[in-house]
Amino acid sequence: MKKASSIFLISFALLCNMNGFTQEYYLYVAAESEDQVHLVHFDAETGKGKIAKTIDVGRYPTEIDGPHGISVSPDGEYWYVSIAHGNPYGMLAKYKTGTDELVATTDLGMFPATMEISEQTGLLYVVNFNLHGEMKPSTVSVVEPESMFRLTDIETGIMPHGSRISPSGKHQYHVSMMTDELIEVNTTSMEVSRRLKLSESESMGGMDHSSMDHSAMNHGDMKHKPVEKPTWADPHPTKPFVYVAGNGSDELIEINTETWEITRRFETGKAPYNLEVSPDGKLVVVSYKGEGSTGVWDIESGKELAKIANTRRVSHGVTISPDSKYAFISVEGIGGEPGSVDIINLETNTLVDHVETGKQAGGIYFWKQVN
């Protein structure tokens, strides 16, 4: 009986070990200055990551087209990349996961950036950052991803960026960098439903700014001097909150979407750029672009649990595994340096490995977890 119990305990321990450490993770990251997208594989058992595949992207072989934003369809069957530069416009490219074959492309606006698909409508929403254009309101392009037909363009703020879809799929949230706004788009009506000023000096509380005239804010007469310069927005998976990176004010800003007002502000490291809320809703992981590090924040307490130095000096994007165990940070590097993907264990808040990529690693998005 004792021997049988010992065998059972050993078998149980082995099973627990397998369940805890055999996960494999796959994600896509864009190398903007190489016109490449890498498929990165991380094996939790060995603690090692590697590039599983490199896909050449872009339209003009003799030019750097600049793959910027990455997203994966909710069913995991396709991935999408925004090609930032064009003549004069950028484009959206659709690829099949697994084979990584190009399926289709469609033209978008000036410097298309971040994107995501709504499970409510099945449509893809991508912000056009308009980096090199006039200082005037840009757009959110709405694309039907099956046909890759561009349905409409929704006028939004100046230099929109950092877009994510709410868990319900009913709203798309993004920030307007040069007007210090969080903007909410109704994914069904395809209209801006609400705007919220983020600057403390100009905040109008929970007022709905959707009727404000933003068309007058051109290069010559833009009255607002940006302070927060927000670069990213991500909604909480279960609660009515959106978290915003205040790149210019070194802040993490929490907004209640029911009352449509700012509830908390947290002082962060230098120039927070991208962020993501963990799927379990407990953490916010923030890349500090200005100091080459990553902050891990506890949402309930509002405290920074750790600040982890990245392998290079220009931290960029964040994506977190579905089990909330690992954060993957894209790091650009400077000049001719290669980029990297830093892998952070969120249970120990330590850097466990990094994967070398092409130059200027930027857009990053999780694909799948294999047990």
N, C-alpha and C positions, 0 to 999 in steps of 0.2 A: 504493500500500500504506500509505504514511504517512497519507494522507487518510482511508482506511478505518479505520485504527487510531484516529485522532483522533475520528471519528464514533462509533466504538464506545465510546471512553472518555467522551465527552460523554453518550451515551445511558445508559451505566452510572451515571454520576454523577447524572443526572436520576432514574433509577430508584431509586438509594439515597436521594436526597433525598425522593422520594415515599414510600418505605417508612418513612423515619425521621420524617416530619413531617406526614403526612396523616391521622393517627389522630384520630378524634372520639370523645368520651367522654360517656356519659349516666348520670346518677345521680338519685336521689330524696332530698329533704330535707324534713323536717317543720318548719313554723313553728308552734310550740305555742301561742303567744298570738294567733294569727290564724285557727286552724282551717283551715289550708291545707297542702297538700303541693306543693312545686315540683319540676318536672322540669328539671334543670340540664344544659345542653349546654356542653361545652368543646371547642374546636377547637385542636389542638396546633400546627397550621401558623401560625395567626394569633396564638396565645397568648392568646386571648380566650374568656371564658365568658359565658353569658347564661341567663336563665330562658326555657326553650322553652315551658313551659306551667305554669299554676297550677290546681290541683284543690281545690275546696272540700270539706272532709270534716267529719264530726261528725254528731251526732244532733239536737241542740237548737239551732235557729237563733238563739235569744235568749241563749244562754250560750256561754262558752268551754269546749269539751269537751276540748281539749288533746291533739292528736295527738303521740305521744311516740316510739314505736319504729317503725322501718321495716325491711322485709325483702323480698327478691325471690325467687321460686321458682327452684330450680336450673335449670329449662329457660328461665327468663326470660319466661315467659308471663303471670305474675301478680305483683302486688306487694301487700303487706299492711301495714297500719298499726294500731298499738294506740292506741285512744282512751282516754286515761288517766282522765278523769272521767266519772262516770255517776250514776245515781240508784237504788241507791248504787254500783253496779258499773260498770266500764269495759267496753269491747268490742273485738273484732277485726273489721276491715273488709278485704274482699278486692276488688281492682280488676284490670282487664285492662290489661296494658301495651300501649302503642300508642294505644288509644282512651281509656284511663284511666277507663273506665266502672265504676261500682260493680256488683259481682257478688253479694255476700252479706255478711252480718254475723253475729256470734255474741257472746253475752255472756260475759265472763270474770270475773276476780276484782277485788279492789280495786287500782286504779292499775296496770293491765297496762303493762309496759315493753318490754324488749328481747326479740327472738325470732329463730328461724331454723328452717329445715326440714331434717330429716335425709334424706340420699339413701339411707340404709340402710332406713329404715322408711317414708319418704314422709310422715311426720307433722310437724306444726309444734309447737314447744315455746316457750311464752312465760311469762316470770316475772311474777308479780303483786307489785309493789313494796310495795303497802299503805302508801303514804306518810302517809295521814291516819287510819289505823286504830290499834288498840291495838298496843303493843309486844309482839307475839307472832309465832310462826312463820307464814309465809305459804305460798304454793303456786306450783308450776309447772303451768300448764294445758297439756294435750295436746289438739290439735285435728286432726281429719282434714280437710285443706285442700280436698279436692274437694267434699265435702258441707258443710263448715264445721261439722261436728258436734263438740262438745266431749266427748272421750272420758273424761277423768278429770282430777283435780287431785292433784298429788304434793306432800305436805307437805315444806317445806324450811326455810331459816333465816329470820331476821328481816330484813326489807327486802332481798330478793334483787334482784340487778341484773346487768347486764353479761354476758349469756348468748351463747355461741357453741357450734356443733356441731363435733366433731372431724372431721378429714378422712375418716375411715372411716365416719362417720355413726353410730357405735356409742355415742357418749357425748355428752351435753350438759354443758357446764361453765358454772357461774355462781358469783357470789360472794354471800355474805350480809353486808351492810354492817354490821349491828349485832352480829354474833357473830364477825366477823373470820375468816370461813371461805371456802375454795374448796370447792365442792360438785360432785360428779360424779353425773350421772343416767344410768342404763342406758336407752338409748332404746327397747330392745325390751321389757324387763320393766316399764318405766315406774316404776322405783323408784330412790331414792337409793342409789348403790352405795358411795360413799366421801365422807368429809368430812376436810378438813385445816385445822387451826388455823394462821393466818398470823402471829399475834402472837408476837414473839420471847420474851416473858415467859411465855406460856402454851402455846408450841408443844410438841406431843407427838410430834415427829418424824414418822415414816411410819405412825403408828398409824391404824387404820381406826376412824373415829368414827361409823360408820353406826348403831351400836346406842345411841348416847348419847340421853338423854331431853331433847329440845329443847322438849317441850310445857310444861315447867315455867318456861321463860324468858318469863314475861309481864311486863307493865309494872311490876308490884309487886315481883317477886322476881328479876328478871334479874340474875345475879351478874357477868356479864362486862361490863367497861367497855371499849368498843371503842377500839382504838388505830389499827390500819391503816385501818379503815373502807373496805374494798375496794369499788370501783365498777365494775370491768370485768375480764373474763377472755377471753383469745383463745388457742387452741391453735396451735402451730407447724404449717405445712402438711406437713412431712415427718419431723420429729423428735418424740420423746416429751416435749415440753415445753408447758406452758401459762404464759402471761405475764399477770400481774395488776397492776392499778393500785391502789396503796395511797394512797387519797385523803387519809387522815388522817395518814399517816406520811411523805408525800412520797417514796414508793418505787416502783420497778418491781421486781416479785418474779417470779423464775423458779422453776417447780415441775417436777420430773421426774415424769411420770405412770407410769413403770415402777416406780420406787422409792417414789413418793408422798411426796416430801420436797422441801423448799426447797433449791435448789442455789445460787442467787445472789440478792443484793439490791443494787439500784443506787439511789443517792441522786439524786432528780430535782428538777425545778422545783416550784413551789408547787402543791399539790393536783392531782396527775394524776387525770384523770377517765375518759377513754376511751382505748383504744389499739387498734392493729391490726398484726399481723405481715404484712409484704409477701408476696405470693404466691411470690416466689423464695426466701423464708425467710431473707433477709439482714438485714432491718431490722425494728425496732419503731418505729412512729410513735405518739407519746403527746401527747394534748392536756393542757395545764396550765391547768386551769380557774381556779386562784387567781391567775394572773399574766398571762393573756391571751396565751399563747404555745404553740408546738408544739415538742416535742423529737423529733429523729431519732436513733435509737440503732442502733449496729452490734452485732448479736447475738454474733458470734464474739469480738470484743474486749471487749464489755461497756462500750464507751465511747459517750458522746453526741457524735455528729458535728456537730450543729448545734442551736441553739435559735433559732426563727424567730418574731418578733413577729407576732401576729395583728392583723387590722384592727380588732377590738374587744376588750373587756376580759374577756369570759367565754367561753372556749373550751369546746367541747362534744364533738362526735362526730368520728370518723375513718373514712374509707373509702379504699381504695387501688385503683388500676386494675389489671387482670389482668396487664399487662406490667410492673408494679412501677415505672413511671416517674413517676406522679403521686399525691400524696395530696390528698384533699379534706377540709377541716376545717369543720365547722359551728360558727359563733360566735354566741352568743345576743344580745350587746348588753345594755345596762342600761336599765331603765325604758322609755321610749317609743322608744328607738333601734330601727332595723330590725336584723335579723340579717344574716348574710352567710355565704357559702361561700368560704373561702380556698383557692386552688389552689397547691400547692407542687410544684416540680420536684424529684424525689428524686435526680436525677443531679447537679444543681448545688446542691441544698438552698437554694433561693431561692423567695420568694413571687412568682409570675408574674402572678397576677390575682386578683380577688375579685368575687363576684356578690352584689348586694344581694338580700335575701329579706324575707319577713315577719318580724314580731317573734318573738324567742326561737327561732332556728333550733336544732334539736336532733337528733333521729334522722336518720341519713344512711346510705344504702346504695347501692352501685354496681349499675347495671343492665346496660349493654353498652358494648362498644368496637367501633367501626366503622373498618375500615382503608380 
